[in-house]
Amino acid sequence: MKTTGFLIFLIIVLTIYISINYYIYIRGYQALPDIRWLKISYSVLFLFLSLSYIIFRALSRLFYSDVTTAFEWIGSLWIGALIYFLLIVVLLDFSRFLNYLFDIYPSIIILNYSKVKLITLLISVSLVCFILMAGYINNLIPYVNRKEITINKNAGMLKRLNIVAISDIHLCNITAQSKLKKLVNEIKRIKPDIVLFAGDLLDEDPGPVIYFNRGEKLKELTAPLGVFAVLGNHEYIGGVEKTSKYIESLNINLLRDTVLKISEAFYLVGTEDRESKFYKGIQRKILSGLTDGLNKSLPVILLDHQPFGLDKNVEAGIDLQISGHTHHGQLWPVNLLINLIYEMGYGYKKKRNTHFFVSSGYGLWGPQVRTANRPEILNIIINFK
């Protein structure tokens, strides 16, 4: 990534983060009774929570330990909490605005306004804690999304293909090892012919993952036709050389603008992430350039982390595309915005003869909390004709 572009991006992100924290802090401070020690305690606690993720980022550049892990947990959970505190505060301020215009508050609120503010603060904190707890539990309960499709092509001796596809594990230091174990055990139970990772297998800070070897369990994955992966944007953020080397150490074959002919039955195409140029100056190849020389009488399966340019991929002769990246929002109500951003933000779609799958992902970015959907393992069964 160019230094100037990175600095501008960092300044924008920090400005937004600080502004949201300050807005929520002030509203909470105003809701407290005028007790000096209470307001000081609140201010210190709020400052600690809001700085935790920044402290983690700074310390993790120097060393990895239980201390950095604790700051990562606290800081990432606070990022999730901010979304819901912001929603609550905006709704409360909107109700105050309506009351200013139309005098809608009943007298019991007007006469006990200080007490009502404190009760509202306590209820808000309790509600956000409950949401985070429920979202954390939900994150630990993945499900298998099974879909059967037909590709009207001959695949040699292969009549049926059993695919397991996973996207966005975002393996980091706080990824639950029990969840990674569930993933491996579920894939073993399905007994796929091929395993495909659709990008962001690692999060943007691979240091602790590599240091503690958090992905060791993935070495157990095997499939008759192989285990393959493409890179996502987060592998580039974290340093493509380090992340690539680590992924390959897990016995996963990395595809980087690569075309493979699998068992004389179908083609597997894996592209660089579309943001590779922004982060590393690597210009990925045009998809049509990868597929033009292929024997299109055989099925062509594409792994592309981000679900953009669907029509171009249809024109390139792709029969099946598997993507991720969107997380389907991960946190409600972000999921409501996803389909406004992407032509296809989640699920399955068929355009002409091309099948598209966009997974909600198995892992998480930031808070280990999922409130918009459940973690997903795609199991795609292809019947060939």
NORWOMO-V141827 format. One record per backbone hydrogen bond with DSSP energy under -0.5 kcal/mol. NH is the residue of the N-H (numbers start at 0). CO is the residue of the C=O. If there is no record, write none. Layout:
nh=NH co=CO
nh=NH co=CO
//
This chain:
nh=1 co=277
nh=5 co=1
nh=6 co=2
nh=7 co=3
nh=8 co=4
nh=9 co=5
nh=10 co=6
nh=11 co=7
nh=12 co=8
nh=13 co=9
nh=14 co=10
nh=15 co=11
nh=16 co=12
nh=17 co=13
nh=18 co=14
nh=19 co=15
nh=20 co=16
nh=21 co=17
nh=22 co=18
nh=23 co=19
nh=24 co=20
nh=25 co=21
nh=26 co=22
nh=27 co=23
nh=28 co=24
nh=29 co=25
nh=30 co=26
nh=31 co=27
nh=31 co=28
nh=34 co=32
nh=35 co=33
nh=38 co=34
nh=39 co=35
nh=40 co=36
nh=41 co=37
nh=42 co=38
nh=43 co=39
nh=44 co=40
nh=45 co=41
nh=46 co=42
nh=47 co=43
nh=48 co=44
nh=49 co=45
nh=50 co=46
nh=51 co=47
nh=51 co=48
nh=52 co=48
nh=54 co=50
nh=55 co=51
nh=56 co=52
nh=57 co=53
nh=58 co=54
nh=59 co=55
nh=60 co=57
nh=61 co=58
nh=62 co=58
nh=68 co=64
nh=69 co=65
nh=70 co=66
nh=71 co=67
nh=72 co=68
nh=73 co=69
nh=74 co=70
nh=75 co=71
nh=76 co=72
nh=77 co=73
nh=78 co=74
nh=79 co=75
nh=80 co=76
nh=81 co=77
nh=82 co=78
nh=83 co=79
nh=84 co=80
nh=85 co=81
nh=86 co=82
nh=87 co=83
nh=88 co=84
nh=89 co=85
nh=90 co=86
nh=91 co=87
nh=92 co=88
nh=93 co=89
nh=94 co=90
nh=95 co=91
nh=96 co=92
nh=97 co=93
nh=98 co=94
nh=99 co=95
nh=100 co=96
nh=101 co=97
nh=102 co=98
nh=108 co=105
nh=109 co=105
nh=110 co=106
nh=111 co=107
nh=112 co=109
nh=115 co=111
nh=116 co=112
nh=117 co=113
nh=118 co=114
nh=119 co=115
nh=120 co=116
nh=121 co=117
nh=122 co=118
nh=123 co=119
nh=124 co=120
nh=125 co=121
nh=126 co=122
nh=127 co=123
nh=128 co=124
nh=129 co=125
nh=130 co=126
nh=131 co=127
nh=132 co=128
nh=133 co=129
nh=134 co=130
nh=135 co=131
nh=136 co=132
nh=137 co=133
nh=138 co=134
nh=139 co=135
nh=139 co=136
nh=140 co=137
nh=142 co=374
nh=144 co=142
nh=144 co=376
nh=145 co=143
nh=146 co=378
nh=148 co=380
nh=150 co=382
nh=151 co=149
nh=152 co=150
nh=153 co=296
nh=154 co=157
nh=157 co=154
nh=158 co=156
nh=160 co=381
nh=162 co=160
nh=162 co=379
nh=163 co=193
nh=164 co=162
nh=164 co=377
nh=165 co=195
nh=167 co=198
nh=169 co=199
nh=170 co=200
nh=174 co=171
nh=179 co=175
nh=180 co=176
nh=181 co=177
nh=182 co=178
nh=183 co=179
nh=184 co=180
nh=185 co=181
nh=186 co=182
nh=187 co=183
nh=188 co=184
nh=189 co=185
nh=190 co=186
nh=191 co=186
nh=192 co=161
nh=193 co=161
nh=194 co=225
nh=195 co=163
nh=196 co=227
nh=197 co=165
nh=197 co=195
nh=202 co=170
nh=205 co=203
nh=208 co=204
nh=209 co=205
nh=210 co=206
nh=211 co=207
nh=212 co=208
nh=213 co=208
nh=215 co=212
nh=217 co=214
nh=218 co=215
nh=219 co=216
nh=220 co=217
nh=223 co=191
nh=224 co=192
nh=225 co=222
nh=227 co=194
nh=228 co=252
nh=229 co=196
nh=235 co=231
nh=236 co=232
nh=237 co=233
nh=238 co=235
nh=242 co=238
nh=243 co=239
nh=244 co=240
nh=245 co=241
nh=246 co=242
nh=247 co=243
nh=248 co=244
nh=249 co=245
nh=249 co=246
nh=250 co=247
nh=251 co=246
nh=252 co=226
nh=253 co=251
nh=254 co=228
nh=255 co=253
nh=256 co=269
nh=257 co=269
nh=259 co=267
nh=261 co=259
nh=261 co=265
nh=262 co=260
nh=264 co=261
nh=265 co=261
nh=266 co=298
nh=267 co=259
nh=268 co=266
nh=268 co=300
nh=269 co=257
nh=270 co=302
nh=275 co=272
nh=278 co=274
nh=279 co=275
nh=280 co=275
nh=280 co=276
nh=281 co=275
nh=282 co=280
nh=283 co=281
nh=288 co=285
nh=289 co=285
nh=289 co=286
nh=290 co=286
nh=291 co=287
nh=293 co=290
nh=295 co=293
nh=297 co=294
nh=298 co=264
nh=300 co=266
nh=301 co=319
nh=302 co=268
nh=303 co=301
nh=303 co=321
nh=306 co=323
nh=307 co=305
nh=312 co=308
nh=313 co=309
nh=314 co=310
nh=315 co=311
nh=316 co=313
nh=317 co=312
nh=318 co=299
nh=319 co=299
nh=320 co=354
nh=321 co=301
nh=322 co=356
nh=323 co=304
nh=325 co=323
nh=326 co=358
nh=328 co=325
nh=329 co=326
nh=330 co=328
nh=333 co=330
nh=334 co=330
nh=335 co=332
nh=336 co=333
nh=337 co=333
nh=338 co=334
nh=339 co=336
nh=340 co=336
nh=340 co=337
nh=341 co=337
nh=346 co=357
nh=348 co=355
nh=350 co=353
nh=351 co=349
nh=353 co=350
nh=354 co=318
nh=355 co=348
nh=356 co=320
nh=357 co=346
nh=358 co=322
nh=361 co=166
nh=362 co=166
nh=362 co=167
nh=363 co=168
nh=366 co=75
nh=368 co=366
nh=369 co=134
nh=370 co=329
nh=371 co=329
nh=372 co=329
nh=375 co=360
nh=376 co=142
nh=377 co=164
nh=378 co=144
nh=379 co=162
nh=379 co=377
nh=380 co=146
nh=380 co=378
nh=381 co=160
nh=381 co=379
nh=382 co=148
nh=382 co=380
nh=383 co=158
nh=383 co=381
nh=384 co=150
nh=384 co=152
//
